[in-house]
């Protein structure tokens, strides 16, 4: 798992040399960054802080043109393993989410519900894309679309 994460981080780092990494505890101290890359963590007390929690905190402090969540999958999938390109409050209840025993944050279902509420609060879409294809971030920034799920 650790080498998988390290490979993912190296790909992102190589694509964006202007980004700053922050952990949950660093959010208050990083107000001048152009772009911020975050990931979930486990605090010393054992509390799990997901990237959704961190993004919600950041969204309450700053205005963002784009929020892009990079995962190890291409987006949110339907039962036929097709990427669901657009998710919002009108279709969320029709999506069947599978539970993963190894996801301590509640899985994709909790993530998408949280993202819908964050997106509504900031009035901006949030993307879920595959971080092993960092060029997709550039596609969103330059064309407003890419392979992934756009949540609004």
N, C-alpha and C positions, 0 to 999 in steps of 0.2 A: 504493500500500500504506500509506504513512504517513498519508494523509488518512482512509483506512478505519479505521486503528487509532485515530486521534484522535477520530473520530466515536463509536466504540465506547467509548472512555474517557470522553467527555463524557456519554454516556447513563448509564453506571455512576455517575459522579460526581454526576450530578443526582439519582439515586435514593438514594444513600447518602452523606450529608454527614458521617457519623460514622466513615467508614473511613479507614484509613491505608494508603498505598502503601508497599511495601518492595521493595527489590531483594534479590538473593541476599546481597550483602555487608551489608545492613542487618538481617538476621534477628536476630542476637544482641542488637541494641540496641533492639528494639521489643517489650518484654515486657508492656507495660501496655495494649495496644490492645484495644478491644472486638471489632473486626473488622479483618481484614487482607485487602487485595486485592493480589495478586501477579501478575506476568506474567514469562515467560521473558526472557532477556537474552543478549547476547553479551559476555563479559568482555573486558577489554583485551588479554588474551593470545590471543583468538580462540576460547576455549572457549565452547560453547553450553550454557547452563544453562536447561533447560526448566522450565515451571511445575510439572511432576511432581516434579522434583528438589527444588525449593523447598518444595513441599507435604510431601514426605517428611521434609525437615529440620524443618519446623515441627511436623509430627505427632509427631516424636520429642521435641520440647521442651514441647509444650502439649497439653491435652485440649480437643477441639473437639466441640461438639454437631452441627455441620454443616460439611461441606466441599463447596463448590459451585464447579465449574469452568465458567466462561463461555467459550464459543467463538463462532464465527460460523455454527454449524449448530445444529439443534434437539436433537441428541443423537447417539447411535451408530445408524447405519442398517443395515438388512439389505439383501440383494440386490434387493429390490423397493422400496427407498427408503422403507420404513416404519421408524419409530423403534423401536428395541429398548428397551422400557421397563425391563426388569430384566436385569442381567448379573451373573453370579457364576461361581464355578469350575465349576459344573455345566453351563453352557451356553457358556462362552467358546470352547471348541474347535470349536463348530458355527458360529461366526460367521466369515464371509468378509470380511476386511479388504482394501480396495483400497489400493495404494501410491500415494502422491502424490510426484512428483519434486521438488516445491518444499517439502517438509517435511523439514527437516534433523534433526528429533528422532526420526524413526522412524515418524511417523504415528500414527493412532488405535490401531493394534494395540499398539504399545509403550505408549502412554498407558493403555489399558484394562488391560493386564497389570500395569502398575505400580500403577494405582489399586486393583486387586483386592488386591494385597499390602499396600498402605497401609491399605485399609479393614479387612482382617483384623487388622492390627496394632493399629489404634485402636478396633476393635469398633464401627464406625459407618459408615453408608453414605456414599458420595460421589456427587454428582450431576454430570452433564454437561448443561448447558443452553445455550440461545442467549442470549448477553449483550446482543443487540440488543432483548431483551424483559426488562428488569430486573425487571419486576413478577413474573416467575416466581420470583425469589429470595424475594419476599414470600409467594408461594403455598407454597413449601417450608417457610418458617418458620412460617406460620400453619396450614397444612392438611396438611403432610407429603407433599405430592404436587404435581406440575406436569407440563407438557410437557417431556420430556427423558428421559435414561437414568439410572436409579438403579443404582449399582454397589455390591455388597456382598461 
